[in-house]
Amino acid sequence: MKCLSTRYSAFCLAGLLALSPAFSRAQTALADHELYRPGFHFSPKEKWMNDPNGLVRFDGVYHLFFQYYPGDIVWGPMHWGHATSRDLVHWQQQAIALYPDSLGYIFSGSAVVDSTNSSGLGARGKIPLVAVFTHHNPEGEKRHDNNYQNQSLAYSLDKGATWTKYAGNPVLKNPGITDFRDPSVSWYAKGRKWVMALATKDRITFYSSTDLRNWTKESEFGAGLGSHGGVWECPNLFPLVRMEHEHEKVYWVLLVSNNPGGPNSGSGTQYFIGQWDGHVFKPMDNEVRWIDYGPDDYAGVTWNNTGRRRVFIGWMSNWDYANTLPTATWRNAMTVPRNLFLEQSGSKLYVASRPSPEVYTLAKRKVELRRLMVDSTSNLTNLLGLQKDTAGRYILEVHGPADESVDFVFSNAAGEKLVFGYNPIKQEYWLDRSASGRTDFHSGFGGVYTAPRVSDAGDVDLEFVMDRSSLEVFADNGMTVMTSVFFSQQPLTKVR
């Protein structure tokens, strides 16, 4: 969509989608009546949630496992919670999948479809789903042992409904590394083997296996590379295909979460683009790239068994304040699912992301205003009928020149506001939530956050995804992304 522009214009409006909640009837009722509850982002019915785990698609069902503590709304002994969906947006929370046991808490990991029964865990012709996770021994941690985290297996023969822990756990024992966790496992077809990316303190260690039970070390990556503001965790290695000179070229992407050390304080997720030969990961360069520059997207990983499509979801929070957010019965939500792809700016490649197409199916009303000039006097609320039946849940798309500054003020009748802006001199996007509502639970929550504009395109395109207490901004076809939660007493249904 192209808009007319003059030297006096600021931005022009492409359109708005008013989104309906995407949960079951009971969860929709929670979203409509519980303060801060999102409408189309997954959040647990109650209690604490953090990292997404074990993302796998099987028999048409997307499985979202997650770090879960059913005893409180603050972090505690970790379980694997479980939710399922056929379309990535309508989620049903299921029974807890994995409970702590004598080997420890159930920390982060991944899940795979073992279609050839290489593990030998299948039975009666049933294909096993195999979860690979970290057993975290809290007693060993208290003793300051250096081997209290080990990798273990669980399997399901009923399409993920129930899980049995492998009798031979752990399958990968700790050689003496205090942070030895978060296995990301996938099938490497060219080498006919399973590959594991494991967070090992300040680097990623790669292992391989033919049966998911016996693992061989391949290589290490990361010493002196990337951002090292904190411990590395939650890796994810996967290929992305890009068309170059009318031919497909495969690149490999390695996600690495970093806590602390994020781009705007606290936790964040960096990524590397390079090549993987089945043994060693070689990055294209050592430039630090972030999958999301906002304060609230961490530990994100992608689904296994989705073909060439790569779908990402992250934990929409930050370890700086995750335990103190002002929610009453539940704590923390996930980002919207996002399709990942490669985009080029100048001579450099970036991993871009956009809301997965399934998100747009939630639209119950669409407004599109073409060639409409807006400036500081424009009230987008009235132009779009924004307050009508949105409850603070909408997607707003805008387009404008990259040589002019602009601020978008999202507000309500109580005067609470969240401001997103673009500075053409600094080539920078910024987000200010200092007046967005409750900020008293953490001294740094109400700050200003910035992100670089990496696109070299002549115009700026912005997509705002608003869901009651969160804003996700996808700039320049998703080359720069910023995610933020906020806690206004009323939905932000006014825009200027």
N, C-alpha and C positions, 0 to 999 in steps of 0.2 A: 504494500500500500504506500503510495507516494502522496505527499501533501505539498500544496503550494507554500512557499516561504518568502518572507520579505525580511529586511533587516530589522523590522520591528516585531516580528513574530517570535514567540518563544517555542512552543511545541504544538503539534496538532494531534488530535485524538483519533486513534484507529478504531477502538471499540471496547465494549465491556461485556463480560459474561457474569450473570448472577448465578451463583452455584448453590445447589441444594446439598444438605448433609448426605454422607455416604455410608452411614452405619446402619445397623439393624434398628428396628423401631425403638427398642429400649435405649440404645446408645444415642439415637437422635434426640430422644427426650432429654438425655443428660446434656447434650450439646446445646439444646435450646434453653435449658433452665439452670445449668450449673455455671457459675461465674468462671470465665476464662476458657471453658472447654471448647476445643476446636470442633468444627463440623465435618470436615472431610480429610483431616489428618488422623492417622491412627494414634490413639492414646489408650492406655489400659483402663478398664472399667473402674479400677481402684488400685491404690498402692503405687510402689516405685517401679520405674522402668528406665533402663539406659540402653546400651549398644544393641543395634540389630545384629542378629546371629543367624547362622544356618539358612541363609536365603537360598531356596531351591524351588524350582517349578517341576511338578510331577503330575501326570495324568490330568492336565488342564488346571491344576490348582497351584497358586502361589503360596508358599509357606513363608511366614515371617516369624522367626523365633527371636527372642530378645532377652537381655539381661533383666531379671525380674526379682523383686523381693516382696512376697505376699504378706509380710508381717508389718510393714510400715510404709510411710511415704518418704523415707530417707533410705539411703543405700544400706544394705544389710547382706546376710548370707545369700549368695547368688543362685538363682534357679534359671532354667530356660522357660520363659513364657512362650505362648504359641498363639498365632492368629493365622487365618487362612482367607484367601480371596480367589475368585475366578477372573477378576478384572482389575486388580491392583488398587481399587478405590473403595469397594464395599467389603469391609473386613468383619469377620466373625472371630471373637476371641475364644480360644479353645482351652481345654484343660492344660495345666502345667505339664510340660514335656519331660523335663529332667529336674530331679531334686538333688540337693547335696547328699553326700554319703561319707563313708569312713575315709575316703581319699581326699575329701575336701569339697569346697564350693564348686559350682559349675560355671566357669568363666567362659569368655567368648570363644567362638569357633565357626565352623562352616558345616554344610551338609551337601552330600552328593547322591546322585542316582547311580548305583552300582549295577548297571544294566546287564553286565556279563557275569555277575556274582564273583568277581575277582577276589573278594574278601572271604568267600565261603560262608557268609552270614545269611544268605538266602535259604529258603526252605520251601518245599512243596511247590516249586516252580514260581514262587513269589519273588519279585525283584526287591532287594533291600534298599531302603534309604539309609545311608550311613552318616551319622553326625560325628565330627571330629572336634573335640573341645579341650579346653584346659581344665584340669583338676587343680584347684588352688587350696593348699593345706594351710588353714589359718594358724594351727598350732606350730607348724614349722616356721611360719612367718614370725610368730611371736618369739621363737627361739633364735631368730636371725639366721636360720639355715640358709644355704644358698641353692637349695634344690627343692623348694616347696611348691613349684609349679611343674606339672607334667602333662603330656598329651594323652587323651583317652578316646575311646570309641563308644558309641551307642548305635543301635540299629532298630529299624521299624519294618515290619512285614505287613502292615495294614495301612499303607499309604500315608504314614506320618501321624496316625491317630494315637498310637501308643509306642513306647520306646523301651528297649531292653539294653542295659549296659553290658558291654563285652566283658566276659569273665577274665580275660587276660590283661585288663588295664593295670597300669598305663602302657601304651604301645610305644611311646617315645619318652624315655626317661631323661631327666634334666642332668646335663654334664657338670653343673655347678654355676649356673647363671641366675641371678636373683630375679630378673624379669625374662621369662621364658614362656611365651603365651600367644594366644589368639591365632590358632592355625587356620590358614585359608587354603583349602584343598580344591583342586580341579583336575580334570583329565587332560593330559597333554597327548593328543592323538598321534602327532608325528613321532614321538618317542615311545608310544604305547605304554605310558606309565602315569601314575598319579603324581602330582607335584604339590608340595606344601610350601607356602611362604609363612614363616614363623617370626614373630617379633622377639628379638633376643637383645634386650637392653637398648643399645644405641645403634642397632643395625637390624637387617633382615637376613635370616638364614634360610636357605632353600634345601629341602629334602625331597627325595623321590621314593616311590614304592610301587610294586606291581600288585600288591594285595591289600593295601590300606592298614596292614598290621605290622609290617617290618619296613623300617625307614632308613635310608642311606643319605648322609649329608652330601650335598652337591657343591655349595658355594655360599659365600657371604656377600652382602651388599650394604653400602651405606656409610662406612667409616669415613668421616670427613666430607660427606656429600649431603646436600640438602640442609634443611633446618634441624638444628639439634637443641632447641630451647628446653626440651624435656625428654622423657622416655618415649621411645618409638613403640607403637602398638597398632593393632587392628590392620594388618596389611591385606592387600587384595591384588593379585596378579591376573591380568586378562588381556586378550588381544582386541584391538579395534582395527577395522578395515577402512582404508581411505582410497578414493579414486585419485590417481596421479597420472597425467599424460595418457588418459584413456585406459589405464590398467589399474587393477587393485593392488594396493600395497598394505601389508600387515604390519602394524606397530604393536608393541606391547606396553601396557600401562601398569604401573605399580603404585597403588594408593598406600600411603603411610600416615597414620594419625600420630599427632605429636602433642603431648600434654606435660607441662605447659609449652608455650612457644608458638601459639597460633598467631595469625597475622594481625589480630586486634586484641591481644592479651588472652590468657587462658588457653583453651584447647582449640585445635584446628587440624585439618587434613590436607597434607601436601600430596603431590603426585609427581612421578617421573615417567617420561616417555622414552622408549628405547627398543632394544631387541632382546629376545630370549631364545636361546638355542637348546633349551632342555637342561642346561647345566648352570649357565651364568646369565645374569641380567646386566646388559650394558646400556647405560643411559645416553641419550643424544648430547646432553650437556649437564651442567650443574646448576642451572637456574632454578631458583625456588619458585614453584608454581603451587597455587592453592585451589582446591576444588570448589571452595566457597570462602569468600573473604568476610562474611558476616560473623558475628559472635556465636551463632547458634546452629552450627552444623558440624557434628563430630562423629567419628567412628563409623562413617558411612562405608558400605560395601555393596556389592552387586549380586544379583541372582545368578545361580548356576542353572544350567539346562534350559536356557532360553534361546538357543540357536545363536545367530549372529547379532541379535539384539542384546544390548547391555543396559540393564535397568538398575539404577542406583537408588538407595534410600539411606538417610542419615538420622542420627539422634539429634533432635532439635533442642539442644541445650548446651551448656558450657560448665565444665567442672569448677569454674570459679564460684558459681552460685547455685548449681543444680540442686543441692540439698536444702536450699532455703527459699525456693520460689513460693509465692503466696497462693498456692492451690490447696484445697482443703482435704480432698479424699483421694486424689490421684496426683502423680507428679511426672511430667515430661511427656512429649509426643514425638512422633517421627516427622520428617520432611515429607513433602509429596514425592511419589516415585518420579524419577527423572531418567530420561533417555540420555546416554552419554555418546558423544561422537567427537571427531577431531576437526578442528578448525585452524586455519593458517592466518597469521598476521605478519606481514613482512616475510622474513625467512624462518620464523619460528612457528612451531605447532603448539596447540593448546587443547586440552580436553574441555569441551563445551558441554553444557547440559540444558535441557528444556524439560518442562513438565511432560510426563508421558502422555500420549494422546488420550488415554483413558480418563484423565482428569477432566478433559473438556466435555466428556459425555455427561457430566454432572450439571451442565448448564440448563437452567430452566427458563432463562430469559437472556436474550442477546440484544444489545444496542450497538449500532455501528454508525458513526458520524464521520463521513469522509470530507477531506479538504476543509476541516474546521480549524480556524486559527484560535489559539487560546493564549492568554497572557496573564499578568498578575491580577487582572480584574475579573477573570473568568471564574465562574462558579460551576465546577464540573458536576457537583451534586445535582444541581437543577437541570443542567444540560442532559444528563444521563438518566435522571430519575433514580439516582443511586440509592436513596434511602428506602425506596420502595422494595420491600420483600427481600432484602439482601442479608440482613442480620450480621453485617460485617463479613460476608463471605462473597468474594468476587474476584475476577481477573480483569485487570485494566491494561490495555495495550496503547502505547503512545509512540510517536515518531517525531524527530526534530533535528535541527542542524547541530553539528558538533562544535560549532564555534560560539555558541551562546550558553550562558549559565541558566539553570532552571532549578527551582525547588518545588517539590510536590508535598503538600501539607495534608496529611490524613488526620482528621479530627472528629470530635463529637460535640454535643451541646454543652457538655461540662467543661469544655476548654482543653481537654486532654488532646495531645497531638504527637504524631510521629512524622518526622520530616526526612525525606530522601532528596538528595541534590546531586547536581553535576557541575563540576568546576572545569571549564575548558582550558584555563591557564595551566592548572596543575595536571590536566588530563586525569581527573580523579572523580570517583563517585563517593558520596558520603551519606551517612545515616545518623540521625540524632534522635535518641529516645529519652532525652533528659526530662521531657514534660509529657511522656506517654502514659502516665498513670503511676502505679506503685513502683517505686525504685528504692525504697528504704530498706529492703532486705539485704542489699549488698552495696557497699560504697562505690563500686565501679560500674554498677549496672546502667546508670543513667548517662553514659558517656556518648561521645561521637566516634563513629567507626568509619574507616576509609578503605577504598579499594581502587587499584589502578585501572584505567581504561586501556586494555591491551589491544583492542581492535584498531585497525588503521582505516576503517570504513569512513566515508565522508559524513554519514549521518549517524545519529544515536537512536537506537530502538530499545525500548524498555517494556518489560512485561512484569506487572505487579500481581502477585498472588496473595490475597488477603484472606485470612481465615480467623476471625474473631480476635485471637491473641498472638498471631504470627504474621509476618510479612516476608515473602521470598521475592527477590528482585532478580530477573534474568535480563542482563544488559547485552546488547550487541549479539543477538542470536546465542545467548548463553555463554559467551566467552568470559564474562565477569558476572559472578553470582554473589548475592549477599542475602543471608537469612538472619532474621532477628525475631525473638519473641518479645512481647510486651504485655502489660497488665493494666489496661484501661478499665475503668468501672463500667463503661458503656462501649458498645461496638463503635469503631471508627468508620462512620458512614458518610462523613463529609470530606470532600476533596477540593482543594484549590491549588 
